């Protein structure tokens, strides 16, 4: 996995999370990085989930991705 792709994915989340919206679908990330391969983005997201940088958030019917720092405290 390319560190460059992981940095771009992380940059996407950091930039987009500055506004009101904090939760994103994987398809939002793919659209936000059109010059990158979809499979490479998915692999980078998986690694960022595995290391705790990103977290899944579920409403019960929909699952989103978000930066761990914005994840609601339990």
Backbone bond lengths (Angstrom), bond angles and torsions (degrees), N, CA, C in turn:
res aa  C-N    CA-C-N  psi(-1)  N-CA   C-N-CA  omega(-1)  CA-C   N-CA-C  phi
1 X - - - 1.449 - - 1.520 108.91 -
2 X 1.269 115.04 132.91 1.451 122.16 -178.88 1.531 111.18 -77.15
3 X 1.314 116.23 128.43 1.469 120.79 175.92 1.526 109.89 -63.72
4 X 1.324 116.17 -30.46 1.469 120.75 179.45 1.528 110.88 -61.83
5 X 1.325 116.94 -43.63 1.470 121.08 179.42 1.531 109.64 -65.43
6 X 1.332 116.96 -43.46 1.463 120.15 178.64 1.526 110.81 -59.99
7 X 1.323 117.05 -40.98 1.463 121.02 178.31 1.526 111.15 -64.15
8 X 1.330 117.02 -39.20 1.469 120.56 178.91 1.523 110.87 -66.69
9 X 1.327 116.62 -41.81 1.469 120.61 178.95 1.525 109.75 -64.96
10 X 1.315 116.55 -45.50 1.458 120.44 178.45 1.535 110.12 -62.33
11 X 1.315 116.81 -41.00 1.459 121.19 176.92 1.516 112.02 -60.91
12 X 1.335 116.72 -39.70 1.465 121.12 176.70 1.528 109.96 -57.53
13 X 1.336 116.59 -50.42 1.464 120.70 -178.54 1.529 111.41 -63.44
14 X 1.325 117.03 -41.96 1.464 119.91 -178.99 1.524 111.16 -65.51
15 X 1.316 117.54 -42.57 1.461 121.43 -178.84 1.532 111.27 -68.46
16 X 1.325 116.84 -48.19 1.461 120.82 -176.53 1.523 112.62 -70.79
17 X 1.334 117.33 -25.23 1.467 120.96 -177.88 1.521 112.92 -80.91
18 X 1.324 117.72 -1.99 1.467 120.70 179.07 1.529 111.56 -69.67
19 X 1.318 116.90 -24.45 1.459 120.82 179.47 1.513 111.46 -90.27
20 X 1.318 115.25 -154.61 1.464 121.48 -179.79 1.517 112.54 -70.74
21 X 1.326 116.19 -37.47 1.454 121.00 -174.32 1.529 110.75 -78.52
22 X 1.312 116.17 128.56 1.466 121.89 -179.80 1.527 112.54 -120.45
23 X 1.338 116.75 -16.11 1.469 121.85 -175.33 1.526 109.60 -111.58
24 X 1.339 115.62 137.55 1.460 120.34 -176.10 1.524 110.96 -138.39
25 X 1.314 114.75 151.43 1.462 121.46 170.52 1.529 108.05 -83.53
26 X 1.322 116.07 158.40 1.460 119.87 175.59 1.533 109.68 -60.52
27 X 1.337 117.06 -33.68 1.467 119.49 179.94 1.525 111.34 -66.17
28 X 1.342 118.34 -27.68 1.461 121.29 175.30 1.531 110.69 -65.39
29 X 1.320 115.31 -40.13 1.466 120.48 179.80 1.534 109.71 -67.05
30 X 1.328 116.61 -44.04 1.464 121.08 179.12 1.531 110.32 -61.11
31 X 1.333 117.31 -43.36 1.471 121.21 177.50 1.522 111.65 -65.82
32 X 1.310 116.65 -35.27 1.458 121.53 -178.66 1.513 114.12 -73.34
33 X 1.329 116.58 -17.49 1.465 121.84 178.75 1.534 109.19 -125.71
34 X 1.338 116.86 65.68 1.469 120.36 -172.08 1.533 115.23 -64.46
35 X 1.321 117.85 -21.35 1.463 119.39 -178.63 1.528 112.63 -84.57
36 X 1.327 116.90 -4.98 1.470 121.06 -178.08 1.522 111.38 -102.66
37 X 1.322 115.36 151.90 1.460 122.44 178.63 1.526 110.36 -69.30
38 X 1.317 116.34 133.70 1.470 122.15 -178.41 1.527 111.67 -57.42
39 X 1.322 117.28 -41.49 1.466 120.71 -178.20 1.531 111.16 -68.21
40 X 1.319 116.69 -36.32 1.468 120.45 177.66 1.526 110.03 -66.55
41 X 1.328 116.90 -39.07 1.471 121.00 177.57 1.522 109.84 -64.25
42 X 1.322 117.17 -44.72 1.460 120.58 179.55 1.530 111.15 -62.35
43 X 1.323 117.23 -39.89 1.463 120.80 178.35 1.534 110.72 -66.03
44 X 1.339 116.55 -39.94 1.459 120.44 178.46 1.527 110.64 -65.17
45 X 1.321 117.23 -42.00 1.463 121.23 178.12 1.528 109.57 -61.34
46 X 1.317 117.17 -42.72 1.470 120.32 178.92 1.530 110.95 -59.96
47 X 1.323 116.73 -44.40 1.467 119.71 178.90 1.527 111.52 -64.24
48 X 1.326 116.71 -39.90 1.464 120.47 178.85 1.532 111.11 -68.02
49 X 1.320 117.43 -31.55 1.464 121.17 173.20 1.525 110.34 -68.68
50 X 1.335 115.85 -43.99 1.465 120.87 -178.67 1.525 112.23 -62.50
51 X 1.340 117.13 -36.99 1.467 118.65 -178.39 1.534 113.14 -89.40
52 X 1.340 116.67 0.77 1.453 120.77 173.84 1.517 115.58 88.36
53 X 1.321 118.13 3.50 1.462 121.48 178.84 1.518 110.43 -70.25
54 X 1.333 116.08 -39.50 1.461 122.55 176.17 1.514 108.49 -110.99
55 X 1.327 115.87 156.75 1.463 121.25 176.13 1.510 108.98 -135.85
56 X 1.325 115.16 153.99 1.457 120.99 171.19 1.523 107.82 -83.91
57 X 1.325 116.16 142.97 1.450 122.27 172.14 1.518 106.76 -131.25
58 X 1.319 117.29 131.31 1.455 121.06 -177.20 1.517 110.87 -123.68
59 X 1.326 114.76 137.54 1.468 120.53 175.53 1.523 110.40 -90.42
60 X 1.296 116.46 -4.10 1.459 121.80 -176.21 1.512 110.27 111.41
61 X 1.317 116.17 -35.40 1.463 119.71 178.91 1.521 111.95 -118.40
62 X 1.323 117.03 -18.35 1.457 121.59 -177.57 1.518 108.91 -131.75
63 X 1.330 116.59 139.87 1.455 121.16 178.21 1.518 109.38 -114.25
64 X 1.320 114.90 130.91 1.457 122.77 -179.79 1.523 110.40 -118.13
65 X 1.326 114.90 168.68 1.457 122.60 172.01 1.521 107.42 -113.03
66 X 1.326 115.74 144.67 1.457 118.98 176.48 1.524 109.24 -153.94
67 X 1.343 115.57 159.91 1.453 119.99 175.17 1.526 108.65 -65.03
68 X 1.318 116.21 140.12 1.467 120.93 -177.95 1.530 111.58 -59.09
69 X 1.334 118.17 -31.51 1.462 120.68 -178.00 1.535 112.70 -65.34
70 X 1.351 117.55 -21.07 1.457 121.14 178.95 1.524 112.55 -99.49
71 X 1.323 117.38 -0.06 1.462 121.23 -178.98 1.520 108.72 -67.28
72 X 1.346 117.11 133.67 1.468 119.63 -178.96 1.531 111.61 -59.24
73 X 1.306 115.18 136.50 1.479 120.93 177.93 1.529 108.66 -71.32
74 X 1.311 114.45 140.40 1.467 119.46 -177.21 1.509 111.86 -91.67
